[in-house]
Amino acid sequence: MPPRTLFDAIVIGSGIGGLVTATQLAAKGAKVLVLERYLIPGGSAGYFERQGYRFDVGASMIFGLGDQGTTNLLTRALNAVNVSQESIFDPVQIHYHLPNGLDLKVDRVYEKFLQSLIAYFPHEQKGIRRFYDECQQVFNCLNRIDLLSLEEPRYVMRVFFQHPLACLGLAKYLPQNVGDVARRHIKDPQLLKFIDMECYCWSVVPANMTPMINAGMVFSDRHYGGVRYPKGGVGQIAQKLADGLEKAGGEISYQARVTKIITEKGRAVGVQLANGKVYYGKRIVSNATRWDTFEKLLPADEMPVNEKNWQQRYQKSPSFLSLHIGVKASVLPTGTECHHILLEDWQKMAAPEGTLFVSIPTLLDPDLAPAGYHIIHAFTPHWIDDWQKLSPSEYEAKKEQAAGRIIERLEQIFPGLDAGLDYLEVGTPRTHRRFLGRADGTYGPIPRRKLRGLLGMPFNRTALPGLYCVGDSTFPGQGLNAVAFSGFACAHRIAVDLGL
Ligand SMILES: Cc1cc2nc3c(=O)[nH]c(=O)nc-3n(C[C@H](O)[C@H](O)[C@H](O)COP(=O)(O)OP(=O)(O)OC[C@H]3O[C@@H](n4cnc5c(N)ncnc54)[C@H](O)[C@@H]3O)c2cc1C
């Protein structure tokens, strides 16, 4: 038998989590191969082009592109392989259009945001300040330390001795959820609903199920590193990381769908592709979701006990119905912000077609659309079950009806949108499953019940020796900067394991 080519690490998938793992390892001199089933890198942070428009498939509100502190993980990941990404500052994180006339912009300047919220809830002035200040404390702890693998005891000891107070602060908040902290400071039920939405719009669960550590990041970094849009579209981040990977000596292969993780003597040693090709590595990293990894790439009936336990704690969140719209620029009033959240009834916040997320990246980077036009990405939660077992004509009709309902709602904030439509493409949970390679098109794991903060989220090592997971179904969860954290941690743990 010819000798096997042995990579130090094989990464299944080129989402941001996979790419950060791969680039970090390549920067340390490891021989790395990334295998991506799709045509381009990025996964949920990818893009597609139609008729002169460049649409982000998912993420558009980007954290982690700042230039200071330690939490700017996308900037750090890019720099590690000598690439960089120009970004455009967004002065407002979100313009909320909420029930009972709560119309509020989250300004980049912390004090301005607090004042806008206090103007709606003057009787809660102290509580508002105390709650958001407490979130800042969490962030200040995080932003002091190098964010690497908590599975590496020597690193944990080193960080503890360098920053004991920051570490104690983080240990205190690790098992806490936002709702409990908010209720210590705030009593007004409407304001608590607003805090629910502040969480839901990225964690897709209300405040009492959202870990405080993640909230500390989001509620504070928006006023620190800020929300920025990558020039050329979100897909540029993955493209630059892929370029950096190759410059650093790594390899990436597209249209390379892994169908099986090969095990020998109870250890992950390689992967097999749909075309039959086989690759071997000292370490295998899966950037597919944990459901895909342990139910499809490995035999589901041999699932390790701790994965079964994880599935009892976490379930798949819904997917989305996405409208990718090209529209005449004249439809958008002067002063329109890039990101909006629209909800008419608090009872429907987490219901299918309840919360409507809207991003208009061409307000920051006009080059993504033909002159005189904008792109709008509007998306709202939907379950895959509602889109199964339909004939092709039923599926198309259902898409058209759903799109009609969303456009009608969008008309509330952008009157004349329907008349100004130039392009419309509708994605369903089936589209997300197919093009993003994610089980049921899920956005990611959400707790089945109230858990103790982030304590239940697994790190990168798995019960199968040689196999690691990275991305949004590992600590600390969804979002580009979060999966970048997971990538740093995964590469760190592997580098230590390989003695790099
Ligand atoms: C509609 C939407 C809006 C969002 N908005 C934001 C936002 O504004 N800001 C933000 O920070 N986050 C946002 N997110 C979340 C964010 O995009 C994700 O959390 C993050 O991109 C997930 O990265 P990942 O590395 O875990 O994996 P993924 O992005 O899922 O990438 C995994 C990759 O692995 C590949 N793959 C899977 N299986 C295989 C296989 N068997 N063989 C080979 N390749 C495989 C896939 O093709 C994919 O490229 C949004 C997500 C969605 C869907």
The ligand as an ORCA input file, in Angstrom:
! r2SCAN-3c Opt
* xyz 0 1
  C     -30.005     34.688      7.886
  C     -28.835     34.764      8.840
  C     -28.461     35.994      9.356
  C     -27.373     36.095     10.220
  N     -26.985     37.329     10.658
  C     -25.860     37.449     11.384
  C     -25.312     38.727     11.663
  O     -25.856     39.744     11.246
  N     -24.148     38.794     12.370
  C     -23.483     37.663     12.790
  O     -22.408     37.777     13.400
  N     -23.993     36.441     12.535
  C     -25.138     36.300     11.830
  N     -25.610     35.069     11.498
  C     -24.966     33.869     12.104
  C     -23.632     33.546     11.467
  O     -23.714     33.709     10.079
  C     -23.253     32.116     11.821
  O     -23.350     31.902     13.233
  C     -21.842     31.754     11.405
  O     -21.545     32.241     10.113
  C     -21.673     30.247     11.460
  O     -20.343     29.928     11.130
  P     -19.801     28.464     11.262
  O     -18.329     28.513     11.076
  O     -20.295     27.834     12.505
  O     -20.456     27.563     10.130
  P     -21.193     27.738      8.736
  O     -21.285     29.143      8.322
  O     -22.431     26.923      8.825
  O     -20.172     27.032      7.741
  C     -20.022     25.646      7.683
  C     -19.406     25.302      6.342
  O     -19.197     23.902      6.294
  C     -19.575     23.429      5.015
  N     -19.921     22.013      5.177
  C     -20.925     21.499      5.940
  N     -20.942     20.158      5.825
  C     -19.925     19.823      4.992
  C     -19.441     18.581      4.480
  N     -20.026     17.426      4.813
  N     -18.392     18.599      3.643
  C     -17.784     19.767      3.304
  N     -18.228     20.972      3.730
  C     -19.263     21.001      4.577
  C     -20.756     24.294      4.626
  O     -20.962     24.294      3.235
  C     -20.299     25.658      5.166
  O     -19.534     26.360      4.219
  C     -26.672     34.925     10.606
  C     -27.044     33.682     10.084
  C     -28.111     33.599      9.208
  C     -28.464     32.250      8.623
*
